[in-house]
Amino acid sequence: MAALFGLKSMTYWGNLTSLTWRCQKLAVTVFDQQKALKPLVCTTQKRQMSRVKRRHTRPPFWLPKTTRTPYPEDITPENEAFLSEVITKQYSSPLKSEPWERGLWNEKSTRCGVIARKLGIYPLWTKDGRRLLTTLLQVSDNHVIKYIPPEELTENDMKKKKRYREVGALIVGADSMDPRMVTKEYFSIFSTTGILPKKKLNKFLVTPNAKLAPGTPLYASHFQPGKYVDVAGVTIDRGFQGVMKRWGFKGMPASHGVTKSHRRGGNIGSGGEKARVLPGQKMPGHMGRERRVLRGLKVWRINTVHNVLWVQGPAIPGPTGAYVCIYDSILPHRKHTAESHPPFPTFFQDEQETDEELYDKNLHIFSQPSISFVEN
């Protein structure tokens, strides 16, 4: 063995082996001491490049299934009517417990948002004759499901974000569904609240003074005309598309020597020493199904009977009927003041009276005359 490694004698080899063993023992001892003092931490690398997958078409494995597979139970029409009556009586009063103490608004307060459905685009006109395109968003059957205090939210946060202020979370659900059609795991979320299971759930970060009791209904009057909101949603899923539709490329000429390359992207400029595809290169791929947030959209009109909001612009993400989240705008020049802050923590429509139609002061109301005659 000594001749194999070029050693002159076995004594040198034995000393080297002994020294190596002592170093390994010392390293193990130091590692054990450090392990006893500090727990083992697993770190993961996060890559900020365009080739990382940004959308997931399948839900995660740990997410409980919402609906179950129905099977024939051979229930008579009389029993079906009886079950529907029992469900109606059991969930007729959502707020089981007493209402919580309502906090007071301050400059650092953050209210809860609502979940709405996109209905379509509708034109409006201002008093000076300017035409506007707005999007109708209906706040459909929103209820508070659960309040998560700041301590519990920080403890269960998987990303371990460092927050610059103390915030909790409110779980809000929209559109009730038949409890007989949901799984037992999903129904357990609503069993303590006393409301019907919801089709859509979302979490909103709120300050402790803006918390709401589970079961509190939320309406479109949660906002006011003339105020500004942020709308978040998921864009339409276009599937796999080429560069002309996905990135707006001009394409190749339609004739004069072009053969089967009319809609191709052409050269990507990665020759020479680069010899690779640069990250972020515009190429064919999956288009759409991305989360987008539009900030600073003005609320022009509110219908408190059908809970519909007329929001500025036709570019709300998602198809017709898609769910979007609406919350107060976080833009610095659109924040609320002490003189003109919205209802806090929300507008309790069952306790306070309000008009059926609420308009912005600059919006033309078609039920009112547009021409006035003055006698000289």
SULKAZI-V180894 format. One line per field, one symbol per residue. burial: + if it has 16 or more other C-alpha atoms within 10 Angstrom, else -. Layout:
burial: ???
This chain:
burial: ------------------------------------------------------------------+--------------------------++---------+---+++++++++++-+--+---------+++++++++++++++++--++------------++++++++++--+--+-+-++--+--++++++--++++++++++++++++++++++++++++++++++++-----++--+----------------+++-----------------++--++++--++++++++++++--+++++++--++++--++++++++----+++-----+-+++++---------+++--++------------
